[in-house]
Amino acid sequence: MRVLVLGGTLEARLLSARLCAHGELSVTTSLAGVVLDSPPPPGRVRTGGFGGVEGLVSYLLQERFGVVVDATHPFAQQITATAAQAAAQLRIPLLVLRRPGWTPQVGDDWVWVRSMAAAAATVALAPPGRVLLTAGRRAVSSFAGDATHHYIVRSINPPVGPLPPSMTLVLDRGPFTIETEHTLMVEHAVTMLVTKDSGGSMTAAKVAAARSLGVSVVIVARPPVPSGVPAVTTVEDAERWVASHIRYA
Ligand SMILES: NC(=O)c1ccc[n+]([C@@H]2O[C@H](COP(=O)([O-])OP(=O)(O)OC[C@H]3O[C@@H](n4cnc5c(N)ncnc54)[C@H](OP(=O)(O)O)[C@@H]3O)[C@@H](O)[C@H]2O)c1
C-alpha cells in the first residue's frame, strides 16, 4: 500500500522512517520546498505545492495512495485544509498527526490570542518595550503599524511585506537551547515574546527562557483540525493508524 506523508516537521520525518520499516508499505513524503529539509526524510520524497485541492486530487489518483497522513506544522493551515478536502473527495483515509501544544507552567505570564492580528492588537496595548517576535516571517507585517515598540524579529528567512518602523532582524534557525534563548533575550533587553503555540521541543526553549526572565508571552492558539478528520499527537499512534489500514486495504 502507498502512503503519502505530508511533511515539513520532525514528526513527519520520524513517521516516514517508521513506516519505511514496514515491508508492505511504499512511503512518500511531500515537502513544500520552502525551507531546506535536511537530511531528507527516508523513502520517496517529492517537493513543491500540488496546486490546491484539484492538484492534490490528481496526484493522489495518479500515484494510487491508499492513505494520507498530514504531519505538517500545526500552523500550516492551507495544506491541512487542502488535504482534508482532497481526501474527502476521493474517500481516502486521512489522519492528522499534530504534536501536543504547550501548556503554561508556574511562573508563566501568557496571554492566549486567536490570530496574529489579535497578537498585534495585544502588544499595541502593552507599555512601550522590546518585543521578540518568533512567529514566522509572514507574521511580521501584522505588527507594521506599531511605532510604540521595538521589535526583535527572529526568522529563518527575511520577513516579507511591511515591517515595524523600529526593528532588529536576527536571521537564525533552531533548535535553540534555553541558554541561547536566555542570552538573546538579555542582549536585546526583551520585555515581551510573541510566539505561536507550535508545541514540541525544537522551539520550546524560548518559552522556558521567558519564564526564567519574567518576560510576558503573547501566544497564538492553533487553528483547529478540520472537522471530521481523526487526529493523533504521537508518531507511534500515527504508525498504528496506518498499520490498521494495511489490514483492510
Ligand atoms: N507554518 C509554520 O509555522 C511552519 C513551521 C515549520 C514548518 N512548516 C512546514 O513548512 C511547510 C509550509 O508551511 P506553510 O505554513 O507555508 O503552509 P501552508 O500555508 O499550509 O501552505 C502553503 C502552500 O504550500 C504548499 N505546501 C505546504 N505544505 C506542503 C507539503 N508538505 N507538501 C506539498 N506542498 C505543501 C501548498 O501549495 P499548493 O496549494 O500549491 O498545494 C500550500 O497551499 C509545511 O509543509 C509545514 O509543515 C511550517
The ligand as an SDF file (V2000), in Angstrom:
LIG
                    3D

 48 52  0  0  0  0  0  0  0  0999 V2000
    3.7510   27.4610    9.3320 N   0  0  0  0  0  0  0  0  0  0  0  0
    4.7820   27.2030   10.1250 C   0  0  0  0  0  0  0  0  0  0  0  0
    4.9470   27.8460   11.1770 O   0  0  0  0  0  0  0  0  0  0  0  0
    5.7460   26.0910    9.7820 C   0  0  0  0  0  0  0  0  0  0  0  0
    6.8120   25.8280   10.6460 C   0  0  0  0  0  0  0  0  0  0  0  0
    7.6980   24.7880   10.3750 C   0  0  0  0  0  0  0  0  0  0  0  0
    7.4970   24.0290    9.2310 C   0  0  0  0  0  0  0  0  0  0  0  0
    6.4590   24.3000    8.3940 N   0  0  0  0  0  0  0  0  0  0  0  0
    6.3050   23.4460    7.1950 C   0  0  0  0  0  0  0  0  0  0  0  0
    6.5420   24.2640    6.0780 O   0  0  0  0  0  0  0  0  0  0  0  0
    5.6080   23.9690    5.0360 C   0  0  0  0  0  0  0  0  0  0  0  0
    4.9540   25.2560    4.5760 C   0  0  0  0  0  0  0  0  0  0  0  0
    4.2740   25.8340    5.6900 O   0  0  0  0  0  0  0  0  0  0  0  0
    3.1710   26.9460    5.4530 P   0  0  0  0  0  0  0  0  0  0  0  0
    2.7500   27.4720    6.7590 O   0  0  0  0  0  0  0  0  0  0  0  0
    3.6170   27.8720    4.3390 O   0  0  0  0  0  0  0  0  0  0  0  0
    1.9920   26.0220    4.8860 O   0  0  0  0  0  0  0  0  0  0  0  0
    0.5930   26.4200    4.2360 P   0  0  0  0  0  0  0  0  0  0  0  0
    0.3470   27.8780    4.3310 O   0  0  0  0  0  0  0  0  0  0  0  0
   -0.4190   25.4840    4.7700 O   0  0  0  0  0  0  0  0  0  0  0  0
    0.8650   26.0050    2.7190 O   0  0  0  0  0  0  0  0  0  0  0  0
    1.0490   26.9120    1.6520 C   0  0  0  0  0  0  0  0  0  0  0  0
    1.1360   26.0990    0.3820 C   0  0  0  0  0  0  0  0  0  0  0  0
    2.3710   25.3880    0.3380 O   0  0  0  0  0  0  0  0  0  0  0  0
    2.1570   24.0790   -0.2230 C   0  0  0  0  0  0  0  0  0  0  0  0
    2.5020   23.0940    0.8100 N   0  0  0  0  0  0  0  0  0  0  0  0
    2.5580   23.2540    2.1440 C   0  0  0  0  0  0  0  0  0  0  0  0
    2.9860   22.1420    2.7370 N   0  0  0  0  0  0  0  0  0  0  0  0
    3.2120   21.2430    1.7570 C   0  0  0  0  0  0  0  0  0  0  0  0
    3.6890   19.9070    1.7410 C   0  0  0  0  0  0  0  0  0  0  0  0
    4.0450   19.2690    2.8710 N   0  0  0  0  0  0  0  0  0  0  0  0
    3.7900   19.2930    0.5390 N   0  0  0  0  0  0  0  0  0  0  0  0
    3.4640   19.9450   -0.6150 C   0  0  0  0  0  0  0  0  0  0  0  0
    3.0180   21.2070   -0.6600 N   0  0  0  0  0  0  0  0  0  0  0  0
    2.9000   21.8510    0.5150 C   0  0  0  0  0  0  0  0  0  0  0  0
    0.7210   24.0370   -0.6500 C   0  0  0  0  0  0  0  0  0  0  0  0
    0.7040   24.5050   -2.0090 O   0  0  0  0  0  0  0  0  0  0  0  0
   -0.4480   24.0880   -3.0610 P   0  0  0  0  0  0  0  0  0  0  0  0
   -1.6770   24.8070   -2.6320 O   0  0  0  0  0  0  0  0  0  0  0  0
    0.1040   24.5380   -4.3510 O   0  0  0  0  0  0  0  0  0  0  0  0
   -0.6150   22.5940   -2.9820 O   0  0  0  0  0  0  0  0  0  0  0  0
    0.0630   25.0250    0.2840 C   0  0  0  0  0  0  0  0  0  0  0  0
   -1.1360   25.5650   -0.1990 O   0  0  0  0  0  0  0  0  0  0  0  0
    4.6160   22.9560    5.5910 C   0  0  0  0  0  0  0  0  0  0  0  0
    4.8320   21.7300    4.9520 O   0  0  0  0  0  0  0  0  0  0  0  0
    4.8960   22.8910    7.0750 C   0  0  0  0  0  0  0  0  0  0  0  0
    4.8100   21.5760    7.5820 O   0  0  0  0  0  0  0  0  0  0  0  0
    5.5980   25.3200    8.6450 C   0  0  0  0  0  0  0  0  0  0  0  0
  1  2  1  0
  2  3  2  0
  2  4  1  0
  4  5  1  0
  4 48  2  0
  5  6  2  0
  6  7  1  0
  7  8  2  0
  8  9  1  0
  8 48  1  0
  9 10  1  0
  9 46  1  0
 10 11  1  0
 11 12  1  0
 11 44  1  0
 12 13  1  0
 13 14  1  0
 14 15  2  0
 14 16  1  0
 14 17  1  0
 17 18  1  0
 18 19  2  0
 18 20  1  0
 18 21  1  0
 21 22  1  0
 22 23  1  0
 23 24  1  0
 23 42  1  0
 24 25  1  0
 25 26  1  0
 25 36  1  0
 26 27  1  0
 26 35  1  0
 27 28  2  0
 28 29  1  0
 29 30  1  0
 29 35  2  0
 30 31  1  0
 30 32  2  0
 32 33  1  0
 33 34  2  0
 34 35  1  0
 36 37  1  0
 36 42  1  0
 37 38  1  0
 38 39  2  0
 38 40  1  0
 38 41  1  0
 42 43  1  0
 44 45  1  0
 44 46  1  0
 46 47  1  0
M  CHG  2   8   1  16  -1
M  END
$$$$
